[in-house]
Amino acid sequence: MTTRPPRPTVLVTEGSDAAPLAWLRERADVLEVGPSDPGFDAALAAADGMVVRTYTRVNEPLLARAPRLKVVGRGGVGLENIDVPACRARGVQVVYTPDANTLAVGDFVFGYLLQLLRPWALFKDRVYDAKEFKRVRDTVRGRQLDELTLGILGMGRVGRRVGKIAADGFGMRVIYNDVLDVARHVAFPATAVDKPTLYREADILSIHVTMIPGNENLVGRAELGAMKRGSILVNTSRGEVLDAAALAESIRSGHIAGAAIDVFHPEPPPADFPLLGFDNVLLTPHLAARTYTAIENMSWVVRDVVDVLAGRPPKYPAP
């Protein structure tokens, strides 16, 4: 009589899209328990694998309570909530989904830009009378994307997607800065520049860096001051990389013409968040990657989790 090998136990801490979760349940015993739930420590002690999103911090104290853990899957792009060296020191592999939300975030950036650059004078509950209709039409003016330079800080997957839409879709001039030489990955017209040139020449600065040590307040008072008067800023990467108070000062002075912010530090932001109350600032609660497709793509990190538990190489190991 053949004995079937025991099924692994996988702890899911922040939920999952339905189809990947059902797929995982066919291959493992799944425990859905969040870090603040009373049963978390018991579930962690039993877990062979773990699937997290943004807010579960996988660090040395957590790993010390997970003696069976072999793999951590991050459903998303950034790995700043996972201490990858600490995992490797304990023989725990880390996998993630670097391509999951690239298209979604790229779309979102241009939704932001069109709202900031093309003032909308919507009417919903009543129509304008003839005089007001003509006044609005004669006075509201926007700026065309093809006349502007887009500066991209961080030319990874999302940065390249934004750059491609800008160059090939809207005919924008694209410049970028990255700590790595990524020219071989850039398949559209774009020029690598140093940071001073990026800030000086960009009409729009779009931030797409990862949150690694040293990137705190990467864009602060000095960088904002170096930007063109009348430029705008978009941050869909991580809240820690932008000095929100310095940006508020720059907007209040009129130097920066507008901003769109999807990420905060901490999340949610505090009640006294300095960018509240501006008509020319768009604030959204970390929504850039929240499409049906992107969420499902991120949840499919379970494939790599199962591969590691089965002794197979994962498709997307952490770098």
LUMFI-120250 format. One record per residue (C-alpha): residue number from 1; z, y, x; residue in three letters. Coordinates in steps of 0.25 Angstrom, whole numbers. Layout:
BEGIN
<seq NUM	w Z	v Y	u X	type ALA>
...
This chain:
BEGIN
<seq 1	w 0	v 0	u 0	type MET>
<seq 2	w -4	v 13	u 6	type THR>
<seq 3	w 6	v 24	u 6	type THR>
<seq 4	w 1	v 38	u 3	type ARG>
<seq 5	w 6	v 49	u 13	type PRO>
<seq 6	w 16	v 58	u 7	type PRO>
<seq 7	w 11	v 71	u 1	type ARG>
<seq 8	w 14	v 84	u 9	type PRO>
<seq 9	w 23	v 95	u 2	type THR>
<seq 10	w 17	v 109	u 2	type VAL>
<seq 11	w 25	v 121	u -2	type LEU>
<seq 12	w 18	v 132	u -9	type VAL>
<seq 13	w 26	v 145	u -8	type THR>
<seq 14	w 18	v 156	u -15	type GLU>
<seq 15	w 9	v 149	u -25	type GLY>
<seq 16	w -5	v 144	u -25	type SER>
<seq 17	w -18	v 145	u -32	type ASP>
<seq 18	w -19	v 133	u -42	type ALA>
<seq 19	w -31	v 125	u -37	type ALA>
<seq 20	w -26	v 124	u -22	type PRO>
<seq 21	w -12	v 121	u -27	type LEU>
<seq 22	w -17	v 110	u -36	type ALA>
<seq 23	w -25	v 105	u -24	type TRP>
<seq 24	w -12	v 105	u -15	type LEU>
<seq 25	w -4	v 98	u -25	type ARG>
<seq 26	w -14	v 86	u -25	type GLU>
<seq 27	w -11	v 85	u -10	type ARG>
<seq 28	w 4	v 89	u -8	type ALA>
<seq 29	w 17	v 91	u -15	type ASP>
<seq 30	w 17	v 106	u -18	type VAL>
<seq 31	w 30	v 114	u -19	type LEU>
<seq 32	w 28	v 128	u -24	type GLU>
<seq 33	w 40	v 135	u -20	type VAL>
<seq 34	w 42	v 150	u -15	type GLY>
<seq 35	w 50	v 155	u -4	type PRO>
<seq 36	w 60	v 161	u -14	type SER>
<seq 37	w 61	v 149	u -23	type ASP>
<seq 38	w 74	v 141	u -22	type PRO>
<seq 39	w 67	v 128	u -18	type GLY>
<seq 40	w 59	v 134	u -7	type PHE>
<seq 41	w 67	v 128	u 5	type ASP>
<seq 42	w 67	v 114	u -1	type ALA>
<seq 43	w 52	v 115	u -3	type ALA>
<seq 44	w 50	v 121	u 11	type LEU>
<seq 45	w 57	v 110	u 17	type ALA>
<seq 46	w 48	v 100	u 10	type ALA>
<seq 47	w 35	v 107	u 13	type ALA>
<seq 48	w 25	v 101	u 22	type ASP>
<seq 49	w 16	v 112	u 19	type GLY>
<seq 50	w 17	v 126	u 14	type MET>
<seq 51	w 8	v 136	u 7	type VAL>
<seq 52	w 11	v 151	u 7	type VAL>
<seq 53	w 5	v 164	u 3	type ARG>
<seq 54	w 9	v 178	u 8	type THR>
<seq 55	w 24	v 179	u 5	type TYR>
<seq 56	w 30	v 166	u 11	type THR>
<seq 57	w 35	v 168	u 25	type ARG>
<seq 58	w 33	v 156	u 34	type VAL>
<seq 59	w 42	v 159	u 46	type ASN>
<seq 60	w 51	v 151	u 55	type GLU>
<seq 61	w 63	v 151	u 45	type PRO>
<seq 62	w 54	v 145	u 34	type LEU>
<seq 63	w 48	v 135	u 44	type LEU>
<seq 64	w 62	v 130	u 48	type ALA>
<seq 65	w 64	v 126	u 33	type ARG>
<seq 66	w 51	v 118	u 33	type ALA>
<seq 67	w 52	v 106	u 42	type PRO>
<seq 68	w 40	v 98	u 36	type ARG>
<seq 69	w 31	v 110	u 35	type LEU>
<seq 70	w 17	v 107	u 42	type LYS>
<seq 71	w 8	v 118	u 36	type VAL>
<seq 72	w 9	v 132	u 30	type VAL>
<seq 73	w -3	v 137	u 22	type GLY>
<seq 74	w -4	v 152	u 20	type ARG>
<seq 75	w -13	v 155	u 7	type GLY>
<seq 76	w -19	v 168	u 13	type GLY>
<seq 77	w -24	v 175	u 25	type VAL>
<seq 78	w -12	v 181	u 32	type GLY>
<seq 79	w -2	v 173	u 40	type LEU>
<seq 80	w 9	v 184	u 42	type GLU>
<seq 81	w 19	v 177	u 33	type ASN>
<seq 82	w 18	v 164	u 41	type ILE>
<seq 83	w 24	v 163	u 55	type ASP>
<seq 84	w 12	v 154	u 61	type VAL>
<seq 85	w 18	v 152	u 75	type PRO>
<seq 86	w 31	v 147	u 69	type ALA>
<seq 87	w 23	v 138	u 60	type CYS>
<seq 88	w 16	v 132	u 72	type ARG>
<seq 89	w 28	v 131	u 80	type ALA>
<seq 90	w 33	v 121	u 69	type ARG>
<seq 91	w 20	v 114	u 68	type GLY>
<seq 92	w 17	v 120	u 55	type VAL>
<seq 93	w 2	v 124	u 53	type GLN>
<seq 94	w -2	v 137	u 46	type VAL>
<seq 95	w -15	v 138	u 37	type VAL>
<seq 96	w -20	v 149	u 29	type TYR>
<seq 97	w -32	v 154	u 21	type THR>
<seq 98	w -39	v 165	u 29	type PRO>
<seq 99	w -52	v 166	u 20	type ASP>
<seq 100	w -45	v 165	u 7	type ALA>
<seq 101	w -45	v 179	u 2	type ASN>
<seq 102	w -55	v 186	u 11	type THR>
<seq 103	w -65	v 189	u 0	type LEU>
<seq 104	w -54	v 194	u -10	type ALA>
<seq 105	w -48	v 204	u 0	type VAL>
<seq 106	w -61	v 209	u 4	type GLY>
<seq 107	w -65	v 212	u -11	type ASP>
<seq 108	w -51	v 218	u -13	type PHE>
<seq 109	w -53	v 228	u -2	type VAL>
<seq 110	w -66	v 234	u -8	type PHE>
<seq 111	w -59	v 235	u -21	type GLY>
<seq 112	w -49	v 243	u -15	type TYR>
<seq 113	w -59	v 252	u -8	type LEU>
<seq 114	w -68	v 255	u -20	type LEU>
<seq 115	w -56	v 259	u -28	type GLN>
<seq 116	w -51	v 269	u -16	type LEU>
<seq 117	w -65	v 274	u -13	type LEU>
<seq 118	w -71	v 275	u -27	type ARG>
<seq 119	w -61	v 282	u -36	type PRO>
<seq 120	w -61	v 276	u -50	type TRP>
<seq 121	w -60	v 285	u -62	type ALA>
<seq 122	w -58	v 274	u -72	type LEU>
<seq 123	w -57	v 276	u -87	type PHE>
<seq 124	w -51	v 265	u -96	type LYS>
<seq 125	w -44	v 270	u -108	type ASP>
<seq 126	w -53	v 282	u -111	type ARG>
<seq 127	w -66	v 287	u -107	type VAL>
<seq 128	w -67	v 301	u -99	type TYR>
<seq 129	w -72	v 312	u -108	type ASP>
<seq 130	w -86	v 318	u -103	type ALA>
<seq 131	w -79	v 329	u -95	type LYS>
<seq 132	w -69	v 320	u -88	type GLU>
<seq 133	w -80	v 309	u -86	type PHE>
<seq 134	w -89	v 319	u -79	type LYS>
<seq 135	w -77	v 325	u -71	type ARG>
<seq 136	w -73	v 311	u -65	type VAL>
<seq 137	w -87	v 307	u -62	type ARG>
<seq 138	w -90	v 320	u -55	type ASP>
<seq 139	w -77	v 320	u -47	type THR>
<seq 140	w -74	v 306	u -43	type VAL>
<seq 141	w -80	v 302	u -30	type ARG>
<seq 142	w -79	v 289	u -21	type GLY>
<seq 143	w -83	v 285	u -7	type ARG>
<seq 144	w -94	v 274	u -4	type GLN>
<seq 145	w -90	v 262	u 4	type LEU>
<seq 146	w -103	v 263	u 12	type ASP>
<seq 147	w -100	v 276	u 18	type GLU>
<seq 148	w -86	v 272	u 23	type LEU>
<seq 149	w -81	v 264	u 35	type THR>
<seq 150	w -72	v 252	u 33	type LEU>
<seq 151	w -62	v 249	u 44	type GLY>
<seq 152	w -56	v 235	u 44	type ILE>
<seq 153	w -43	v 233	u 51	type LEU>
<seq 154	w -43	v 217	u 53	type GLY>
<seq 155	w -57	v 210	u 53	type MET>
<seq 156	w -52	v 197	u 48	type GLY>
<seq 157	w -58	v 189	u 36	type ARG>
<seq 158	w -54	v 200	u 26	type VAL>
<seq 159	w -58	v 211	u 35	type GLY>
<seq 160	w -72	v 205	u 37	type ARG>
<seq 161	w -74	v 203	u 22	type ARG>
<seq 162	w -70	v 218	u 20	type VAL>
<seq 163	w -79	v 222	u 31	type GLY>
<seq 164	w -91	v 214	u 26	type LYS>
<seq 165	w -90	v 219	u 12	type ILE>
<seq 166	w -89	v 233	u 17	type ALA>
<seq 167	w -101	v 232	u 27	type ALA>
<seq 168	w -110	v 223	u 19	type ASP>
<seq 169	w -106	v 226	u 5	type GLY>
<seq 170	w -103	v 241	u 6	type PHE>
<seq 171	w -111	v 246	u 18	type GLY>
<seq 172	w -98	v 251	u 25	type MET>
<seq 173	w -96	v 253	u 40	type ARG>
<seq 174	w -85	v 243	u 44	type VAL>
<seq 175	w -77	v 244	u 56	type ILE>
<seq 176	w -65	v 235	u 60	type TYR>
<seq 177	w -54	v 232	u 69	type ASN>
<seq 178	w -48	v 218	u 72	type ASP>
<seq 179	w -39	v 213	u 83	type VAL>
<seq 180	w -49	v 202	u 85	type LEU>
<seq 181	w -64	v 202	u 89	type ASP>
<seq 182	w -70	v 198	u 75	type VAL>
<seq 183	w -84	v 203	u 77	type ALA>
<seq 184	w -90	v 189	u 76	type ARG>
<seq 185	w -84	v 188	u 62	type HIS>
<seq 186	w -89	v 201	u 57	type VAL>
<seq 187	w -103	v 198	u 50	type ALA>
<seq 188	w -105	v 212	u 45	type PHE>
<seq 189	w -107	v 226	u 51	type PRO>
<seq 190	w -93	v 230	u 56	type ALA>
<seq 191	w -88	v 237	u 69	type THR>
<seq 192	w -75	v 233	u 77	type ALA>
<seq 193	w -68	v 245	u 81	type VAL>
<seq 194	w -54	v 248	u 87	type ASP>
<seq 195	w -43	v 253	u 78	type LYS>
<seq 196	w -44	v 268	u 80	type PRO>
<seq 197	w -58	v 267	u 76	type THR>
<seq 198	w -56	v 259	u 64	type LEU>
<seq 199	w -45	v 269	u 59	type TYR>
<seq 200	w -54	v 281	u 63	type ARG>
<seq 201	w -67	v 277	u 57	type GLU>
<seq 202	w -63	v 269	u 44	type ALA>
<seq 203	w -64	v 275	u 31	type ASP>
<seq 204	w -57	v 263	u 25	type ILE>
<seq 205	w -47	v 254	u 33	type LEU>
<seq 206	w -46	v 240	u 27	type SER>
<seq 207	w -34	v 232	u 34	type ILE>
<seq 208	w -36	v 217	u 36	type HIS>
<seq 209	w -27	v 213	u 47	type VAL>
<seq 210	w -17	v 202	u 47	type THR>
<seq 211	w -2	v 205	u 48	type MET>
<seq 212	w 2	v 200	u 62	type ILE>
<seq 213	w 13	v 206	u 70	type PRO>
<seq 214	w 9	v 220	u 75	type GLY>
<seq 215	w 1	v 223	u 63	type ASN>
<seq 216	w 12	v 230	u 55	type GLU>
<seq 217	w 8	v 244	u 51	type ASN>
<seq 218	w -5	v 242	u 59	type LEU>
<seq 219	w -11	v 253	u 51	type VAL>
<seq 220	w -1	v 264	u 51	type GLY>
<seq 221	w 1	v 279	u 52	type ARG>
<seq 222	w -8	v 280	u 65	type ALA>
<seq 223	w -19	v 271	u 60	type GLU>
<seq 224	w -19	v 279	u 46	type LEU>
<seq 225	w -20	v 292	u 53	type GLY>
<seq 226	w -32	v 287	u 62	type ALA>
<seq 227	w -40	v 284	u 49	type MET>
<seq 228	w -50	v 294	u 43	type LYS>
<seq 229	w -45	v 304	u 33	type ARG>
<seq 230	w -49	v 299	u 20	type GLY>
<seq 231	w -49	v 284	u 24	type SER>
<seq 232	w -43	v 273	u 15	type ILE>
<seq 233	w -36	v 260	u 19	type LEU>
<seq 234	w -35	v 246	u 13	type VAL>
<seq 235	w -25	v 236	u 17	type ASN>
<seq 236	w -26	v 222	u 11	type THR>
<seq 237	w -21	v 214	u 23	type SER>
<seq 238	w -5	v 215	u 25	type ARG>
<seq 239	w 4	v 226	u 21	type GLY>
<seq 240	w 11	v 226	u 35	type GLU>
<seq 241	w -1	v 231	u 42	type VAL>
<seq 242	w -1	v 245	u 35	type LEU>
<seq 243	w 9	v 256	u 36	type ASP>
<seq 244	w 10	v 259	u 21	type ALA>
<seq 245	w 18	v 272	u 23	type ALA>
<seq 246	w 9	v 278	u 33	type ALA>
<seq 247	w -3	v 275	u 24	type LEU>
<seq 248	w 4	v 282	u 13	type ALA>
<seq 249	w 6	v 294	u 22	type GLU>
<seq 250	w -8	v 294	u 25	type SER>
<seq 251	w -13	v 293	u 11	type ILE>
<seq 252	w -3	v 304	u 7	type ARG>
<seq 253	w -9	v 313	u 17	type SER>
<seq 254	w -23	v 311	u 13	type GLY>
<seq 255	w -27	v 305	u 26	type HIS>
<seq 256	w -30	v 291	u 20	type ILE>
<seq 257	w -37	v 292	u 7	type ALA>
<seq 258	w -33	v 279	u 1	type GLY>
<seq 259	w -28	v 265	u 3	type ALA>
<seq 260	w -27	v 251	u -4	type ALA>
<seq 261	w -16	v 242	u 0	type ILE>
<seq 262	w -14	v 228	u -5	type ASP>
<seq 263	w -4	v 223	u 5	type VAL>
<seq 264	w 10	v 228	u 7	type PHE>
<seq 265	w 23	v 226	u 16	type HIS>
<seq 266	w 31	v 221	u 10	type PRO>
<seq 267	w 25	v 215	u -3	type GLU>
<seq 268	w 27	v 220	u -13	type PRO>
<seq 269	w 28	v 234	u -7	type PRO>
<seq 270	w 41	v 242	u -10	type PRO>
<seq 271	w 43	v 252	u -21	type ALA>
<seq 272	w 42	v 263	u -11	type ASP>
<seq 273	w 29	v 258	u -5	type PHE>
<seq 274	w 22	v 271	u 1	type PRO>
<seq 275	w 8	v 269	u -4	type LEU>
<seq 276	w 12	v 270	u -19	type LEU>
<seq 277	w 8	v 281	u -28	type GLY>
<seq 278	w -6	v 285	u -21	type PHE>
<seq 279	w -18	v 286	u -30	type ASP>
<seq 280	w -27	v 282	u -18	type ASN>
<seq 281	w -19	v 269	u -14	type VAL>
<seq 282	w -22	v 256	u -20	type LEU>
<seq 283	w -10	v 246	u -19	type LEU>
<seq 284	w -12	v 231	u -24	type THR>
<seq 285	w -2	v 220	u -23	type PRO>
<seq 286	w -8	v 211	u -12	type HIS>
<seq 287	w -20	v 208	u -21	type LEU>
<seq 288	w -32	v 208	u -11	type ALA>
<seq 289	w -33	v 192	u -10	type ALA>
<seq 290	w -29	v 189	u -25	type ARG>
<seq 291	w -42	v 184	u -31	type THR>
<seq 292	w -42	v 170	u -37	type TYR>
<seq 293	w -51	v 165	u -26	type THR>
<seq 294	w -43	v 170	u -15	type ALA>
<seq 295	w -30	v 165	u -20	type ILE>
<seq 296	w -36	v 151	u -22	type GLU>
<seq 297	w -42	v 152	u -8	type ASN>
<seq 298	w -28	v 155	u -2	type MET>
<seq 299	w -22	v 144	u -9	type SER>
<seq 300	w -31	v 134	u -3	type TRP>
<seq 301	w -23	v 135	u 10	type VAL>
<seq 302	w -17	v 122	u 4	type VAL>
<seq 303	w -30	v 115	u 9	type ARG>
<seq 304	w -26	v 118	u 24	type ASP>
<seq 305	w -11	v 115	u 21	type VAL>
<seq 306	w -15	v 101	u 16	type VAL>
<seq 307	w -24	v 99	u 28	type ASP>
<seq 308	w -13	v 102	u 38	type VAL>
<seq 309	w -4	v 93	u 30	type LEU>
<seq 310	w -14	v 82	u 31	type ALA>
<seq 311	w -16	v 83	u 46	type GLY>
<seq 312	w -30	v 90	u 44	type ARG>
<seq 313	w -33	v 104	u 51	type PRO>
<seq 314	w -33	v 116	u 42	type PRO>
<seq 315	w -45	v 125	u 39	type LYS>
<seq 316	w -37	v 138	u 41	type TYR>
<seq 317	w -25	v 136	u 51	type PRO>
<seq 318	w -18	v 149	u 54	type ALA>
<seq 319	w -24	v 156	u 67	type PRO>
